[in-house]
């Protein structure tokens, strides 16, 4: 093949490529905004024709991902996952050696048919329940579950965004293949199943044999395993769950004050209930006034309650009277909720929302890694994926907050399935989608969308819930990056990079080229989105395969699989989601994820070359 020279178009693509990597690594601006800007640049520079610039929004991959998210939300709404949780607890026993394989294989299997981060979010409260009943620390359970959810995303071609995207990238690459090179066939739903199952089984054995020695040591009993214990919240978040009822005297400084005047001071206890002018409420909204004779309930230690009462001239009641029923443990309590991908709260501050008014929920604190935020600092914090809210309110209101799909309520909150009568419809349309994918020649997007619209029409999930179920950030990210892959192919940039990579490596065996591509994909996925890494590296991998006489389809699939190899740092959405509830630090991911990364590469390389 002739040697490619650098052109002006290639230089522009390389500049945009460098900008893309820089934006994704630094996150100076949100990655979806960066992706939209990239799309605009590709159009303004003429690197992608106007007629093809917005094709990503109507692509098979983007519509498929939307449909998968809606299907997953439909299964969630009916309570199917509750039944799965009961089954796990029935057969999983109460030891790490039995619970980890049952949970990991179940979550991994589910991740093969819905987004792995969605499966993880669904199983967080399940894991809390198992942790509590089996007396096992969450730190010993969540990392095995999360890692196996990532591995499970490789079991089918709809389990992760890179695999859904792959066939579209192959179709684009086929249009620019050199003469004499055969077109690459698309992969079907179960093309990756042997590889995914091998990875999943390897992951389970890893945690049973070696990983369990690398997981964080269990905390003392009674602290880490019971998310609803008073000691747990006191030791981990500095929150004393003692509730004191007091009456506001007529000359109290509180008279005429609004709740919002008190909530920004972390030295003032949380006012978790208010009775005034005949109106009683848990988690009073910030615009409520406190009047003479009002009854308030504060959550803090007895000593802090006495100091508050003295400072603000309030009379402490010897026991709960006005709020006795409200604070019955069967009615209300404290739990944790983790911000999930696609949440409306991402990038916003807590002060922008009215949790007490909208959900009757009080946010007591926010946990990020090892740091706890309270008071004004908490309200001014820009919220990120994996931030953990410590919340208080009625259990029914906490369930309502969880159903907003902005957070996953982690703790074992009493909950009943929302629409159990729709389970047959949910299972039927989910099975219908899979049947169409497997046994017909319909496009993946149409097959999956058939099941999704069926769930909507038959009331499994309503259209507003379907819109909320879709992570539009992911959709825009994917749709805007697809043209970048086209530009790399069409301008010859991918071929030029491939030739220079081969020249740098010299004469080496095929496995060395493959290992180089797999390592590149692994590194890229640690510092940027796996979708972005796939779009950038698939054209490069295909060109390297053509230049070296390798199998282009194998190289492309290697990239799509290897972008799931994101275990060393908590940059994958699944890892970010479990970091807070599991109490993990970056060192824990480095320690446990490093060996998992090596095993992943070994299994993928072996299985790909054996099968193809």
Secondary structure in CASP SS format (residue, H / E / C, confidence):
PFRMAT SS
TARGET T0000
AUTHOR 0000-0000-0000
METHOD secondary structure of the structure
MODEL  1
X C 1.00
X C 1.00
X C 1.00
X C 1.00
X C 1.00
X C 1.00
X C 1.00
X H 1.00
X H 1.00
X H 1.00
X H 1.00
X H 1.00
X H 1.00
X H 1.00
X H 1.00
X H 1.00
X H 1.00
X H 1.00
X H 1.00
X H 1.00
X H 1.00
X H 1.00
X H 1.00
X H 1.00
X H 1.00
X H 1.00
X C 1.00
X C 1.00
X C 1.00
X C 1.00
X H 1.00
X H 1.00
X H 1.00
X H 1.00
X H 1.00
X H 1.00
X H 1.00
X H 1.00
X H 1.00
X H 1.00
X H 1.00
X H 1.00
X H 1.00
X H 1.00
X C 1.00
X C 1.00
X C 1.00
X C 1.00
X C 1.00
X H 1.00
X H 1.00
X H 1.00
X H 1.00
X C 1.00
X H 1.00
X H 1.00
X H 1.00
X H 1.00
X C 1.00
X H 1.00
X H 1.00
X H 1.00
X H 1.00
X H 1.00
X H 1.00
X H 1.00
X H 1.00
X H 1.00
X H 1.00
X H 1.00
X H 1.00
X H 1.00
X H 1.00
X H 1.00
X H 1.00
X H 1.00
X H 1.00
X H 1.00
X C 1.00
X H 1.00
X H 1.00
X H 1.00
X H 1.00
X H 1.00
X H 1.00
X H 1.00
X H 1.00
X H 1.00
X H 1.00
X H 1.00
X H 1.00
X C 1.00
X C 1.00
X C 1.00
X C 1.00
X H 1.00
X H 1.00
X H 1.00
X H 1.00
X H 1.00
X H 1.00
X H 1.00
X H 1.00
X H 1.00
X H 1.00
X H 1.00
X H 1.00
X H 1.00
X H 1.00
X H 1.00
X H 1.00
X C 1.00
X C 1.00
X C 1.00
X C 1.00
X H 1.00
X H 1.00
X H 1.00
X H 1.00
X H 1.00
X H 1.00
X H 1.00
X H 1.00
X H 1.00
X H 1.00
X H 1.00
X H 1.00
X H 1.00
X H 1.00
X H 1.00
X H 1.00
X H 1.00
X H 1.00
X H 1.00
X C 1.00
X C 1.00
X C 1.00
X H 1.00
X H 1.00
X H 1.00
X C 1.00
X H 1.00
X H 1.00
X H 1.00
X H 1.00
X H 1.00
X H 1.00
X H 1.00
X H 1.00
X H 1.00
X H 1.00
X H 1.00
X C 1.00
X C 1.00
X C 1.00
X C 1.00
X C 1.00
X C 1.00
X C 1.00
X C 1.00
X H 1.00
X H 1.00
X H 1.00
X H 1.00
X H 1.00
X H 1.00
X H 1.00
X H 1.00
X H 1.00
X H 1.00
X H 1.00
X H 1.00
X H 1.00
X H 1.00
X C 1.00
X C 1.00
X C 1.00
X C 1.00
X C 1.00
X C 1.00
X C 1.00
X C 1.00
X C 1.00
X C 1.00
X C 1.00
X C 1.00
X C 1.00
X C 1.00
X C 1.00
X C 1.00
X C 1.00
X C 1.00
X H 1.00
X H 1.00
X H 1.00
X H 1.00
X H 1.00
X H 1.00
X H 1.00
X H 1.00
X H 1.00
X H 1.00
X H 1.00
X H 1.00
X H 1.00
X H 1.00
X H 1.00
X H 1.00
X H 1.00
X H 1.00
X H 1.00
X H 1.00
X H 1.00
X H 1.00
X C 1.00
X C 1.00
X C 1.00
X C 1.00
X C 1.00
X C 1.00
X C 1.00
X C 1.00
X C 1.00
X C 1.00
X C 1.00
X C 1.00
X C 1.00
X C 1.00
X C 1.00
X H 1.00
X H 1.00
X H 1.00
X H 1.00
X H 1.00
X H 1.00
X H 1.00
X H 1.00
X C 1.00
X C 1.00
X C 1.00
X C 1.00
X C 1.00
X E 1.00
X E 1.00
X E 1.00
X E 1.00
X E 1.00
X E 1.00
X C 1.00
X C 1.00
X C 1.00
X C 1.00
X C 1.00
X C 1.00
X C 1.00
X C 1.00
X C 1.00
X E 1.00
X C 1.00
X H 1.00
X H 1.00
X H 1.00
X H 1.00
X C 1.00
X C 1.00
X C 1.00
X C 1.00
X C 1.00
X C 1.00
X E 1.00
X E 1.00
X E 1.00
X E 1.00
X E 1.00
X E 1.00
X E 1.00
X C 1.00
X C 1.00
X E 1.00
X E 1.00
X E 1.00
X E 1.00
X C 1.00
X C 1.00
X C 1.00
X C 1.00
X C 1.00
X C 1.00
X E 1.00
X C 1.00
X C 1.00
X C 1.00
X C 1.00
X C 1.00
X E 1.00
X E 1.00
X E 1.00
X E 1.00
X E 1.00
X C 1.00
X C 1.00
X H 1.00
X H 1.00
X H 1.00
X H 1.00
X H 1.00
X H 1.00
X H 1.00
X H 1.00
X H 1.00
X H 1.00
X C 1.00
X C 1.00
X E 1.00
X E 1.00
X E 1.00
X C 1.00
X C 1.00
X C 1.00
X C 1.00
X C 1.00
X C 1.00
X C 1.00
X C 1.00
X C 1.00
X C 1.00
X C 1.00
X C 1.00
X C 1.00
X C 1.00
X C 1.00
X E 1.00
X E 1.00
X E 1.00
X E 1.00
X E 1.00
X E 1.00
X E 1.00
X E 1.00
X C 1.00
X C 1.00
X C 1.00
X C 1.00
X C 1.00
X C 1.00
X C 1.00
X C 1.00
X C 1.00
X E 1.00
X H 1.00
X H 1.00
X H 1.00
X C 1.00
X C 1.00
X H 1.00
X H 1.00
X H 1.00
X H 1.00
X H 1.00
X C 1.00
X C 1.00
X E 1.00
X E 1.00
X E 1.00
X E 1.00
X E 1.00
X E 1.00
X E 1.00
X C 1.00
X C 1.00
X E 1.00
X E 1.00
X E 1.00
X C 1.00
X H 1.00
X H 1.00
X H 1.00
X H 1.00
X H 1.00
X C 1.00
X C 1.00
X E 1.00
X C 1.00
X C 1.00
X C 1.00
X C 1.00
X C 1.00
X E 1.00
X E 1.00
X E 1.00
X E 1.00
X E 1.00
X E 1.00
X E 1.00
X H 1.00
X H 1.00
X H 1.00
X H 1.00
X H 1.00
X H 1.00
X H 1.00
X H 1.00
X H 1.00
X C 1.00
X C 1.00
X C 1.00
X E 1.00
X E 1.00
X E 1.00
X C 1.00
X C 1.00
X C 1.00
X C 1.00
X C 1.00
X C 1.00
X C 1.00
X C 1.00
X C 1.00
X C 1.00
X H 1.00
X H 1.00
X H 1.00
X H 1.00
X H 1.00
X H 1.00
X H 1.00
X H 1.00
X H 1.00
X H 1.00
X H 1.00
X H 1.00
X H 1.00
X H 1.00
X H 1.00
X H 1.00
X H 1.00
X H 1.00
X H 1.00
X H 1.00
X C 1.00
X C 1.00
X C 1.00
X C 1.00
X H 1.00
X H 1.00
X H 1.00
X H 1.00
X H 1.00
X H 1.00
X H 1.00
X H 1.00
X H 1.00
X H 1.00
X H 1.00
X H 1.00
X H 1.00
X H 1.00
X C 1.00
X C 1.00
X C 1.00
X C 1.00
X C 1.00
X H 1.00
X H 1.00
X H 1.00
X H 1.00
X H 1.00
X H 1.00
X H 1.00
X C 1.00
X C 1.00
X H 1.00
X H 1.00
X H 1.00
X H 1.00
X H 1.00
X H 1.00
X H 1.00
X H 1.00
X H 1.00
X H 1.00
X H 1.00
X H 1.00
X H 1.00
X H 1.00
X H 1.00
X H 1.00
X H 1.00
X H 1.00
X H 1.00
X C 1.00
X C 1.00
X H 1.00
X H 1.00
X H 1.00
X H 1.00
X H 1.00
X H 1.00
X H 1.00
X H 1.00
X H 1.00
X H 1.00
X H 1.00
X H 1.00
X H 1.00
X C 1.00
X C 1.00
X C 1.00
X C 1.00
X H 1.00
X H 1.00
X H 1.00
X H 1.00
X H 1.00
X H 1.00
X H 1.00
X H 1.00
X H 1.00
X H 1.00
X H 1.00
X H 1.00
X H 1.00
X H 1.00
X H 1.00
X H 1.00
X H 1.00
X H 1.00
X C 1.00
X C 1.00
X H 1.00
X H 1.00
X H 1.00
X H 1.00
X H 1.00
X H 1.00
X H 1.00
X H 1.00
X H 1.00
X H 1.00
X H 1.00
X H 1.00
X H 1.00
X H 1.00
X H 1.00
X H 1.00
X H 1.00
X H 1.00
X H 1.00
X C 1.00
X C 1.00
X C 1.00
X H 1.00
X H 1.00
X H 1.00
X H 1.00
X H 1.00
X H 1.00
X H 1.00
X H 1.00
X H 1.00
X H 1.00
X H 1.00
X C 1.00
X C 1.00
X C 1.00
X C 1.00
X C 1.00
X C 1.00
X C 1.00
X C 1.00
X C 1.00
X C 1.00
X H 1.00
X H 1.00
X H 1.00
X H 1.00
X H 1.00
X H 1.00
X H 1.00
X H 1.00
X H 1.00
X H 1.00
X C 1.00
X C 1.00
X C 1.00
X H 1.00
X H 1.00
X H 1.00
X H 1.00
X H 1.00
X H 1.00
X H 1.00
X H 1.00
X H 1.00
X H 1.00
X H 1.00
X H 1.00
X H 1.00
X H 1.00
X H 1.00
X H 1.00
X H 1.00
X H 1.00
X H 1.00
X H 1.00
X H 1.00
X H 1.00
X H 1.00
X H 1.00
X H 1.00
X H 1.00
X C 1.00
END
